[in-house]
């Protein structure tokens, strides 16, 4: 599991805990990391995400409700609600992270903690939010491309045979021409 994936899971756990208890973000972060020490790389991202989601919660909730037709935020499962808050925060405030990465990771976390239906719900809502906030589909040029595939084994002999046959034909023609001359 990558550092950012682990950070998203840690952030989700802290956001869930924030709903249950009424602690400040700093107390929540301190208590969480004391109980579950994480790697430094993921920890910094998780801390930033938790602070950002808690600071922007009203704005994030409004976007989630707007994008989730006929669902009040209170009716959503706590997992789906917090995954959506986190994913929405990333879509709005983390432009360096590709849209597809944010949505895919959010769906995977939602499935892991909330089940398949939660993943499908999160996918649909975050896709609408991404469209609404102007996050375009990631262009194929922005994604790293795979190197061209080497020719298949079946192609190489055909090319070589054709070249060898052409060379033999040229040699035979040259031999026939020299015999004609002589």
Backbone as ProteinMPNN parsed JSONL, in Angstrom:
{"seq_chain_A": "XXXXXXXXXXXXXXXXXXXXXXXXXXXXXXXXXXXXXXXXXXXXXXXXXXXXXXXXXXXXXXXXXXXXXXXXXXXXXXXXXXXXXXXXXXXXXXXXXXXXXXXXXXXXXXXXXXXXXXXXXXXXXXXXXXXXXXXXXXXXXXXXXXXXXXXXXXXXXXXXXXXXXXXXXXXXXXXXXXXXXX", "coords_chain_A": {"N_chain_A": [[0.85, -1.173, 0.0], [0.576, 2.179, -0.874], [2.048, 5.274, 0.328], [0.314, 7.49, 0.182], [-2.17, 6.261, -0.043], [-2.334, 4.918, 2.406], [-2.344, 7.189, 3.983], [-4.796, 8.332, 3.27], [-6.539, 6.422, 4.324], [-5.932, 6.641, 7.054], [-6.718, 9.29, 7.447], [-9.46, 9.032, 6.929], [-10.22, 7.435, 9.116], [-9.682, 9.223, 11.202], [-11.457, 11.294, 10.561], [-13.857, 10.005, 10.873], [-13.737, 9.488, 13.61], [-13.834, 12.125, 14.439], [-16.472, 12.787, 14.024], [-17.772, 11.307, 15.962], [-16.698, 12.089, 18.449], [-16.266, 15.284, 20.0], [-13.782, 16.797, 19.432], [-10.961, 18.979, 19.073], [-9.218, 19.539, 15.983], [-6.443, 19.352, 16.299], [-6.141, 17.957, 18.736], [-7.346, 15.58, 18.045], [-5.634, 14.675, 15.955], [-3.202, 14.406, 17.38], [-3.892, 12.447, 19.315], [-4.629, 10.29, 17.654], [-2.221, 9.654, 16.212], [-0.595, 8.979, 18.312], [-1.675, 6.564, 19.132], [-1.636, 5.075, 16.739], [1.03, 4.977, 15.184], [2.293, 6.274, 12.185], [3.917, 6.275, 8.933], [6.186, 8.94, 8.144], [5.857, 10.274, 5.678], [3.214, 9.667, 4.776], [1.828, 10.555, 6.978], [2.003, 13.382, 7.093], [0.434, 14.105, 4.882], [-2.053, 13.02, 5.611], [-2.595, 14.511, 7.938], [-2.838, 17.097, 6.843], [-5.047, 16.676, 5.176], [-7.093, 15.992, 7.026], [-7.231, 18.357, 8.577], [-7.941, 20.151, 6.539], [-10.433, 19.086, 5.603], [-12.009, 19.285, 7.926], [-11.966, 22.059, 8.348], [-13.236, 22.997, 6.047], [-15.693, 21.789, 6.037], [-18.504, 22.471, 5.89], [-18.749, 23.632, 3.316], [-17.86, 21.449, 1.78], [-19.788, 19.497, 2.443], [-22.055, 20.725, 1.333], [-21.462, 20.569, -1.4], [-21.376, 17.787, -1.711], [-24.02, 17.031, -1.077], [-25.381, 18.388, -3.101], [-24.446, 17.013, -5.348], [-25.311, 14.437, -4.903], [-28.028, 13.231, -5.701], [-31.095, 13.562, -4.097], [-30.198, 12.684, -1.569], [-29.724, 13.269, 1.743], [-27.111, 14.519, 3.777], [-27.051, 13.43, 6.32], [-28.309, 10.99, 6.005], [-26.532, 9.377, 4.727], [-24.124, 6.748, 5.062], [-21.722, 6.835, 7.733], [-19.149, 6.181, 6.815], [-19.268, 6.445, 3.952], [-20.011, 9.137, 3.82], [-17.768, 10.455, 4.962], [-15.691, 9.577, 3.304], [-16.541, 10.762, 0.954], [-16.381, 13.473, 1.694], [-13.615, 13.714, 2.059], [-12.646, 12.979, -0.521], [-13.858, 15.011, -2.034], [-12.647, 17.261, -0.937], [-10.021, 16.776, -1.806], [-10.402, 16.916, -4.609], [-11.089, 19.623, -4.868], [-8.99, 21.064, -3.604], [-6.498, 19.937, -4.103], [-4.986, 20.139, -6.704], [-2.811, 19.007, -7.999], [-3.047, 16.3, -7.876], [-4.201, 13.8, -9.926], [-7.528, 13.644, -11.214], [-8.645, 11.079, -11.733], [-7.117, 9.446, -10.046], [-7.832, 10.369, -7.503], [-10.592, 9.747, -7.448], [-10.567, 6.946, -7.959], [-9.027, 5.966, -5.766], [-10.631, 6.823, -3.643], [-12.952, 5.34, -4.098], [-11.951, 2.741, -3.72], [-11.215, 2.829, -0.992], [-13.733, 3.318, 0.11], [-15.05, 0.943, -0.617], [-13.505, -0.92, 0.813], [-13.986, -0.238, 3.482], [-16.723, 0.227, 3.613], [-18.17, -1.396, 1.88], [-19.276, -2.818, -1.316], [-21.49, -1.463, -2.478], [-21.24, 1.045, -1.323], [-18.888, 1.885, -2.519], [-19.699, 2.167, -5.222], [-21.589, 4.215, -4.972], [-19.975, 6.326, -4.0], [-18.279, 6.633, -6.207], [-20.041, 7.587, -8.243], [-20.973, 10.021, -7.104], [-18.575, 11.502, -6.618], [-17.633, 11.729, -9.23], [-19.555, 13.427, -10.377], [-19.118, 15.683, -8.783], [-16.48, 16.303, -9.493], [-16.855, 16.989, -12.195], [-18.567, 19.208, -11.837], [-16.918, 21.009, -10.459], [-15.069, 21.638, -12.307], [-12.941, 19.918, -12.806], [-11.323, 18.375, -15.22], [-11.595, 15.331, -17.184], [-8.805, 13.226, -16.945], [-6.335, 13.754, -19.301], [-5.173, 11.586, -21.908], [-2.58, 12.211, -22.645], [-1.51, 13.292, -20.369], [-1.114, 11.202, -18.719], [1.381, 8.781, -17.868], [2.888, 7.14, -20.559], [3.012, 3.816, -21.842], [5.936, 2.073, -22.926], [6.497, 1.397, -26.423], [5.367, -1.744, -27.582], [7.496, -4.538, -28.114], [8.12, -6.085, -31.32], [6.135, -8.914, -32.086], [7.028, -12.397, -31.741], [6.17, -13.819, -33.943], [6.137, -11.886, -35.931], [8.796, -11.125, -36.394], [10.329, -13.287, -37.722], [9.021, -13.305, -40.206], [9.654, -10.832, -41.299], [12.443, -11.056, -41.375], [12.727, -13.338, -43.014], [11.6, -12.401, -45.377], [13.464, -10.417, -45.978], [15.779, -11.967, -46.241], [15.03, -13.608, -48.402], [14.763, -11.694, -50.381], [17.406, -10.86, -50.548], [18.635, -13.24, -51.428], [17.348, -13.51, -53.913], [18.316, -11.254, -55.198], [21.01, -11.951, -55.25], [20.947, -14.275, -56.87], [20.012, -13.163, -59.234], [22.142, -11.5, -59.816], [24.15, -13.413, -60.205], [23.09, -14.74, -62.418], [23.183, -12.697, -64.287], [25.932, -12.303, -64.501], [26.668, -14.724, -65.605], [25.44, -14.538, -68.056], [26.951, -12.565, -69.172], [29.365, -13.78, -69.454]], "CA_chain_A": [[0.0, 0.0, 0.0], [1.359, 3.392, -0.986], [1.979, 6.217, 1.449], [-0.875, 8.334, 0.104], [-3.323, 5.397, 0.249], [-2.343, 4.756, 3.862], [-2.721, 8.492, 4.543], [-6.249, 8.487, 3.094], [-7.209, 5.549, 5.293], [-5.756, 7.253, 8.37], [-7.575, 10.476, 7.471], [-10.842, 8.565, 7.059], [-10.42, 7.012, 10.502], [-9.733, 10.417, 12.051], [-12.698, 12.023, 10.277], [-14.917, 9.21, 11.511], [-13.622, 9.777, 15.046], [-14.237, 13.51, 14.657], [-17.934, 12.819, 14.092], [-18.222, 10.687, 17.206], [-16.302, 12.967, 19.562], [-16.182, 16.712, 19.665], [-12.426, 17.223, 19.767], [-10.324, 19.848, 18.09], [-8.419, 18.808, 14.99], [-5.108, 19.097, 16.842], [-6.264, 16.886, 19.725], [-7.658, 14.38, 17.27], [-4.405, 14.239, 15.285], [-2.235, 13.97, 18.392], [-4.354, 11.181, 19.894], [-4.588, 9.228, 16.641], [-0.843, 9.246, 15.912], [-0.027, 8.33, 19.508], [-2.169, 5.18, 19.116], [-1.32, 4.407, 15.472], [2.107, 5.707, 14.513], [2.381, 6.024, 10.748], [5.159, 6.765, 8.332], [6.22, 10.4, 8.085], [5.351, 10.745, 4.388], [1.763, 9.58, 4.792], [1.302, 11.307, 8.124], [1.864, 14.801, 6.729], [-0.724, 14.246, 3.989], [-3.255, 12.737, 6.405], [-2.827, 15.678, 8.804], [-3.322, 18.177, 5.987], [-6.39, 16.319, 4.719], [-8.031, 16.098, 8.155], [-7.423, 19.781, 8.874], [-8.667, 20.751, 5.422], [-11.828, 18.635, 5.596], [-12.715, 19.848, 9.08], [-12.111, 23.506, 8.142], [-14.114, 23.254, 4.903], [-16.773, 20.79, 6.096], [-19.801, 22.995, 5.422], [-18.651, 23.755, 1.854], [-17.762, 20.093, 1.234], [-21.102, 18.869, 2.595], [-22.967, 21.324, 0.355], [-21.14, 19.979, -2.714], [-21.763, 16.37, -1.685], [-25.487, 16.969, -1.141], [-25.772, 18.842, -4.432], [-24.095, 15.99, -6.332], [-25.925, 13.144, -4.571], [-29.464, 13.48, -5.863], [-32.059, 13.066, -3.107], [-29.58, 12.127, -0.363], [-29.268, 14.217, 2.759], [-25.818, 14.101, 4.326], [-27.303, 12.627, 7.519], [-28.767, 9.656, 5.599], [-25.39, 8.608, 4.216], [-23.36, 6.053, 6.104], [-20.573, 7.662, 8.147], [-17.993, 5.887, 5.949], [-19.479, 7.101, 2.654], [-20.024, 10.589, 4.045], [-16.41, 10.948, 5.179], [-14.913, 9.339, 2.077], [-16.96, 11.818, 0.022], [-15.789, 14.743, 2.152], [-12.183, 13.66, 1.776], [-12.468, 13.027, -1.977], [-14.248, 16.344, -2.502], [-11.561, 18.169, -0.531], [-8.893, 16.561, -2.72], [-10.754, 17.458, -5.929], [-11.106, 21.084, -4.818], [-7.801, 21.718, -3.056], [-5.26, 19.232, -4.442], [-5.007, 20.058, -8.166], [-1.688, 18.218, -8.523], [-3.427, 14.887, -7.884], [-5.15, 13.591, -11.026], [-8.933, 13.336, -10.902], [-8.859, 9.624, -11.735], [-6.476, 8.886, -8.853], [-8.669, 10.721, -6.348], [-11.836, 8.98, -7.487], [-10.26, 5.514, -7.803], [-8.616, 5.692, -4.386], [-11.806, 7.006, -2.786], [-13.822, 4.176, -4.311], [-11.324, 1.577, -3.076], [-11.338, 2.993, 0.465], [-15.156, 3.14, 0.423], [-15.346, -0.501, -0.709], [-12.793, -1.621, 1.872], [-14.577, 0.036, 4.785], [-18.169, 0.355, 3.577], [-18.807, -2.365, 0.999], [-19.338, -2.559, -2.752], [-22.483, -0.421, -2.774], [-20.659, 2.315, -0.912], [-17.927, 2.249, -3.559], [-20.43, 2.637, -6.402], [-22.182, 5.5, -4.613], [-18.875, 7.293, -3.942], [-17.828, 6.846, -7.578], [-20.984, 8.456, -8.94], [-21.025, 11.362, -6.506], [-17.312, 12.212, -6.866], [-17.548, 12.04, -10.652], [-20.368, 14.638, -10.567], [-18.434, 16.81, -8.137], [-15.328, 16.645, -10.339], [-17.382, 17.718, -13.356], [-19.108, 20.489, -11.378], [-15.871, 21.946, -10.029], [-14.185, 21.912, -13.427], [-11.792, 19.01, -12.911], [-11.562, 17.6, -16.444], [-11.074, 13.961, -17.244], [-7.365, 13.266, -17.177], [-6.061, 13.499, -20.716], [-4.222, 10.484, -22.102], [-1.215, 12.736, -22.716], [-1.042, 13.587, -19.016], [-0.747, 9.931, -18.077], [2.594, 8.211, -18.437], [2.559, 6.134, -21.567], [3.829, 2.61, -21.827], [6.811, 2.035, -24.09], [5.907, 0.576, -27.476], [5.613, -3.179, -27.425], [8.408, -5.071, -29.13], [7.39, -6.906, -32.283], [5.909, -10.279, -31.611], [7.925, -13.409, -32.314], [5.658, -14.191, -35.262], [6.436, -10.847, -36.907], [10.22, -11.029, -36.693], [10.787, -14.177, -38.779], [8.454, -12.921, -41.499], [10.457, -9.722, -41.79], [13.769, -11.577, -41.685], [12.628, -14.23, -44.17], [11.393, -11.568, -46.551], [14.738, -9.773, -46.278], [16.699, -12.998, -46.726], [14.598, -14.017, -49.737], [15.101, -10.607, -51.3], [18.861, -10.891, -50.734], [18.924, -14.398, -52.288], [16.88, -13.209, -55.276], [19.286, -10.31, -55.772], [22.248, -12.69, -55.52], [20.694, -15.131, -58.032], [19.932, -12.29, -60.401], [23.507, -11.051, -60.12], [24.844, -14.575, -60.755], [22.568, -14.986, -63.77], [23.693, -11.628, -65.147], [27.354, -12.529, -64.761], [26.778, -15.879, -66.513], [25.059, -14.045, -69.356], [28.062, -11.773, -69.672], [30.522, -14.607, -69.693]], "C_chain_A": [[0.892, 1.231, 0.0], [1.14, 4.329, 0.194], [0.707, 7.055, 1.399], [-2.138, 7.522, 0.379], [-3.447, 5.199, 1.754], [-2.771, 6.062, 4.534], [-4.221, 8.72, 4.409], [-7.012, 7.631, 4.105], [-7.099, 6.116, 6.704], [-6.661, 8.482, 8.499], [-9.036, 10.077, 7.636], [-11.13, 8.156, 8.498], [-10.519, 8.218, 11.437], [-11.012, 11.213, 11.813], [-13.898, 11.309, 10.89], [-14.923, 9.489, 13.02], [-14.067, 11.201, 15.362], [-15.751, 13.638, 14.749], [-18.452, 12.295, 15.417], [-17.92, 11.584, 18.398], [-16.229, 14.392, 19.089], [-14.832, 17.254, 20.11], [-11.909, 18.171, 18.696], [-9.5, 18.989, 17.133], [-7.055, 18.439, 15.578], [-5.133, 17.974, 17.881], [-6.503, 15.557, 19.028], [-6.402, 13.816, 16.605], [-3.397, 13.675, 16.292], [-2.622, 12.604, 18.967], [-4.26, 10.027, 18.896], [-3.158, 8.738, 16.43], [-0.148, 8.624, 17.13], [-0.427, 6.853, 19.515], [-1.729, 4.396, 17.88], [-0.212, 5.156, 14.753], [2.187, 5.296, 13.037], [3.687, 6.536, 10.21], [5.052, 8.274, 8.123], [5.614, 10.932, 6.796], [3.818, 10.756, 4.373], [1.142, 10.427, 5.879], [1.065, 12.776, 7.78], [0.644, 15.008, 5.833], [-2.025, 14.018, 4.758], [-3.603, 13.934, 7.294], [-3.418, 16.84, 8.003], [-4.756, 17.913, 5.541], [-7.408, 16.479, 5.841], [-8.293, 17.561, 8.48], [-8.266, 20.447, 7.788], [-10.134, 20.369, 5.402], [-12.597, 19.264, 6.752], [-12.937, 21.355, 8.924], [-13.149, 23.818, 7.071], [-15.387, 22.392, 4.917], [-18.113, 21.29, 5.562], [-19.821, 23.102, 3.897], [-18.623, 22.365, 1.205], [-19.109, 19.382, 1.301], [-22.1, 19.416, 1.578], [-22.719, 20.743, -1.033], [-21.584, 18.526, -2.788], [-23.278, 16.236, -1.828], [-25.968, 17.358, -2.536], [-25.534, 17.759, -5.487], [-24.758, 14.643, -6.078], [-27.438, 13.293, -4.535], [-30.294, 12.768, -4.797], [-31.448, 12.398, -1.878], [-29.185, 13.271, 0.554], [-27.969, 13.66, 3.353], [-26.012, 13.189, 5.535], [-27.73, 11.201, 7.17], [-27.628, 8.782, 5.098], [-24.713, 7.891, 5.372], [-22.172, 6.93, 6.497], [-19.333, 7.42, 7.277], [-18.141, 6.629, 4.629], [-19.392, 8.615, 2.8], [-18.602, 11.134, 4.179], [-15.486, 10.669, 4.008], [-15.259, 10.422, 1.058], [-16.39, 13.174, 0.421], [-14.309, 14.796, 1.784], [-11.918, 13.756, 0.276], [-12.807, 14.392, -2.548], [-13.174, 17.361, -2.146], [-10.368, 18.018, -1.48], [-9.19, 17.134, -4.105], [-10.678, 18.986, -5.946], [-9.753, 21.712, -4.489], [-6.475, 21.022, -3.359], [-5.166, 19.055, -5.964], [-3.866, 19.229, -8.763], [-2.002, 16.72, -8.569], [-4.459, 14.689, -8.992], [-6.528, 13.166, -10.524], [-9.15, 11.833, -10.776], [-8.254, 8.974, -10.501], [-7.342, 9.148, -7.63], [-9.917, 9.85, -6.317], [-11.57, 7.495, -7.272], [-9.888, 5.165, -6.373], [-9.795, 5.825, -3.423], [-12.749, 5.814, -2.89], [-13.247, 2.951, -3.601], [-11.43, 1.655, -1.552], [-12.793, 2.78, 0.885], [-15.542, 1.668, 0.382], [-14.732, -1.256, 0.463], [-13.491, -1.449, 3.223], [-16.104, 0.049, 4.786], [-18.891, -0.607, 2.663], [-18.912, -1.885, -0.444], [-20.315, -1.442, -3.098], [-21.964, 0.959, -2.408], [-19.665, 2.805, -1.963], [-18.61, 2.8, -4.797], [-21.043, 4.013, -6.156], [-21.111, 6.599, -4.631], [-18.389, 7.63, -5.353], [-18.743, 7.827, -8.305], [-20.982, 9.881, -8.419], [-19.733, 12.129, -6.798], [-17.137, 12.564, -8.334], [-18.36, 13.307, -10.952], [-19.684, 15.86, -9.966], [-17.241, 17.258, -8.981], [-15.779, 17.426, -11.574], [-17.849, 19.113, -12.953], [-18.021, 21.496, -11.002], [-14.816, 22.171, -11.115], [-12.933, 21.064, -13.484], [-12.019, 18.127, -14.13], [-11.089, 16.162, -16.289], [-9.59, 14.088, -17.518], [-7.11, 12.916, -18.636], [-5.074, 12.354, -20.84], [-2.786, 10.976, -22.152], [-0.647, 13.024, -21.342], [-0.602, 12.331, -18.286], [0.554, 9.422, -18.675], [2.218, 7.119, -19.423], [3.516, 4.957, -21.457], [4.748, 2.634, -23.047], [6.177, 1.148, -25.16], [6.293, -0.885, -27.286], [6.587, -3.645, -28.492], [7.61, -5.92, -30.11], [7.239, -8.318, -31.748], [6.854, -11.228, -32.327], [7.474, -13.776, -33.718], [6.012, -13.152, -36.309], [7.905, -10.851, -37.316], [10.67, -11.989, -37.783], [10.245, -13.805, -40.154], [9.292, -11.818, -42.111], [11.83, -10.226, -42.197], [13.735, -12.459, -42.924], [12.458, -13.408, -45.425], [12.694, -10.896, -46.951], [15.734, -10.772, -46.832], [16.334, -13.442, -48.138], [14.938, -12.948, -50.768], [16.594, -10.604, -51.573], [19.255, -12.052, -51.637], [18.51, -14.129, -53.731], [17.845, -12.249, -55.955], [20.581, -11.027, -56.138], [22.081, -13.577, -56.75], [20.636, -14.302, -59.31], [21.314, -11.804, -60.807], [24.314, -12.178, -60.727], [24.397, -14.836, -62.2], [23.088, -13.923, -64.719], [25.155, -11.854, -65.466], [27.558, -13.713, -65.683], [26.41, -15.448, -67.911], [26.207, -13.265, -70.003], [29.219, -12.668, -70.105], [30.352, -15.642, -70.688]], "O_chain_A": [[1.845, 1.319, 0.774], [0.179, 4.193, 0.952], [0.085, 7.308, 2.43], [-3.083, 8.04, 0.975], [-4.541, 5.302, 2.311], [-3.48, 6.04, 5.539], [-4.853, 9.243, 5.327], [-8.013, 8.072, 4.671], [-8.065, 6.078, 7.465], [-7.292, 8.688, 9.536], [-9.771, 10.709, 8.395], [-12.18, 8.501, 9.039], [-11.34, 8.233, 12.353], [-11.591, 11.749, 12.758], [-14.836, 11.947, 11.366], [-15.977, 9.696, 13.622], [-14.615, 11.456, 16.434], [-16.261, 14.498, 15.468], [-19.456, 12.784, 15.935], [-18.779, 11.811, 19.25], [-16.138, 14.656, 17.89], [-14.743, 18.059, 21.037], [-12.372, 18.156, 17.556], [-9.138, 17.855, 17.449], [-6.572, 17.326, 15.37], [-4.237, 17.13, 17.899], [-5.919, 14.537, 19.394], [-6.14, 12.616, 16.685], [-2.819, 12.609, 16.081], [-1.78, 11.714, 19.089], [-3.858, 8.92, 19.255], [-2.908, 7.533, 16.465], [0.782, 7.832, 16.98], [0.381, 5.99, 19.86], [-1.477, 3.194, 17.962], [-0.483, 5.896, 13.807], [2.152, 4.111, 12.706], [4.473, 7.154, 10.928], [3.959, 8.812, 7.946], [4.921, 11.95, 6.821], [3.206, 11.756, 3.996], [0.045, 10.959, 5.71], [0.034, 13.342, 8.142], [-0.095, 15.977, 6.006], [-2.993, 14.754, 4.568], [-4.767, 14.324, 7.389], [-4.376, 17.482, 8.434], [-5.583, 18.825, 5.529], [-8.478, 17.046, 5.624], [-9.445, 17.965, 8.641], [-9.186, 21.21, 8.082], [-10.995, 21.227, 5.208], [-13.722, 19.726, 6.567], [-13.98, 21.871, 9.324], [-13.868, 24.81, 7.182], [-16.074, 22.29, 3.9], [-18.787, 20.559, 4.836], [-20.797, 22.709, 3.259], [-19.289, 22.137, 0.196], [-19.526, 18.74, 0.337], [-22.899, 18.663, 1.023], [-23.668, 20.455, -1.762], [-22.107, 18.084, -3.811], [-23.76, 15.418, -2.612], [-26.867, 16.72, -3.084], [-26.331, 17.607, -6.413], [-24.764, 13.788, -6.964], [-28.04, 13.46, -3.475], [-30.21, 11.553, -4.621], [-32.125, 11.617, -1.21], [-28.399, 14.138, 0.174], [-27.779, 12.445, 3.409], [-25.219, 12.272, 5.751], [-27.528, 10.291, 7.974], [-27.762, 7.559, 5.054], [-24.726, 8.362, 6.509], [-21.669, 7.69, 5.669], [-18.558, 8.343, 7.029], [-17.238, 7.364, 4.227], [-18.762, 9.288, 1.983], [-18.269, 12.157, 3.581], [-14.577, 11.457, 3.745], [-14.375, 10.941, 0.377], [-15.962, 13.942, -0.441], [-13.82, 15.799, 1.263], [-11.06, 14.528, -0.153], [-12.12, 14.88, -3.446], [-12.831, 18.221, -2.958], [-9.777, 19.011, -1.906], [-8.325, 17.767, -4.711], [-10.246, 19.573, -6.938], [-9.405, 22.764, -5.026], [-5.428, 21.483, -2.907], [-5.258, 17.931, -6.457], [-3.952, 18.796, -9.912], [-1.297, 15.958, -9.231], [-5.494, 15.355, -8.988], [-6.66, 12.431, -9.545], [-9.771, 11.37, -9.819], [-8.835, 8.032, -9.962], [-7.561, 8.253, -6.814], [-10.259, 9.282, -5.28], [-12.267, 6.85, -6.49], [-10.378, 4.177, -5.826], [-9.937, 5.028, -2.496], [-13.278, 5.34, -1.885], [-13.983, 2.209, -2.951], [-11.706, 0.649, -0.898], [-13.059, 2.136, 1.9], [-16.279, 1.193, 1.247], [-15.372, -2.135, 1.04], [-13.579, -2.391, 4.01], [-16.72, -0.101, 5.841], [-20.121, -0.638, 2.664], [-18.671, -0.718, -0.752], [-20.007, -0.573, -3.914], [-22.227, 1.933, -3.114], [-19.607, 3.998, -2.261], [-18.155, 3.792, -5.367], [-21.016, 4.875, -7.034], [-21.318, 7.668, -5.205], [-18.119, 8.792, -5.654], [-18.271, 8.788, -8.914], [-20.988, 10.835, -9.197], [-19.792, 13.295, -7.189], [-16.551, 13.599, -8.652], [-17.901, 14.169, -11.702], [-19.673, 16.935, -10.564], [-17.02, 18.456, -9.162], [-15.148, 18.413, -11.951], [-17.562, 20.089, -13.645], [-18.189, 22.699, -11.204], [-13.796, 22.816, -10.873], [-11.959, 21.44, -14.137], [-12.838, 17.21, -14.073], [-10.306, 15.827, -15.401], [-9.17, 14.979, -18.256], [-7.605, 11.908, -19.141], [-4.225, 12.171, -19.967], [-1.869, 10.258, -21.753], [0.57, 13.005, -21.16], [0.19, 12.393, -17.345], [0.805, 9.611, -19.865], [1.349, 6.289, -19.159], [4.665, 5.095, -21.038], [4.371, 3.163, -24.093], [5.405, 0.245, -24.838], [7.411, -1.203, -26.88], [6.518, -3.204, -29.639], [6.54, -6.422, -29.766], [8.11, -8.837, -31.05], [7.407, -10.905, -33.379], [8.306, -14.019, -34.592], [6.174, -13.501, -37.478], [8.218, -10.603, -38.48], [11.347, -11.551, -38.713], [10.936, -13.973, -41.159], [9.608, -11.857, -43.3], [12.331, -9.859, -43.259], [14.603, -12.352, -43.789], [13.102, -13.683, -46.437], [13.003, -10.811, -48.14], [16.456, -10.472, -47.783], [17.213, -13.633, -48.978], [15.348, -13.257, -51.887], [17.014, -10.37, -52.706], [20.105, -11.893, -52.513], [19.234, -14.478, -54.664], [18.159, -12.402, -57.135], [21.178, -10.763, -57.181], [22.976, -13.629, -57.593], [21.16, -14.711, -60.346], [21.623, -11.708, -61.994], [25.083, -11.952, -61.66], [25.213, -15.113, -63.079], [23.405, -14.236, -65.867], [25.58, -11.619, -66.598], [28.508, -13.728, -66.466], [27.0, -15.936, -68.875], [26.399, -13.305, -71.218], [29.961, -12.329, -71.026], [31.286, -16.397, -70.959]]}, "name": "protein", "num_of_chains": 1, "seq": "XXXXXXXXXXXXXXXXXXXXXXXXXXXXXXXXXXXXXXXXXXXXXXXXXXXXXXXXXXXXXXXXXXXXXXXXXXXXXXXXXXXXXXXXXXXXXXXXXXXXXXXXXXXXXXXXXXXXXXXXXXXXXXXXXXXXXXXXXXXXXXXXXXXXXXXXXXXXXXXXXXXXXXXXXXXXXXXXXXXXXX"}
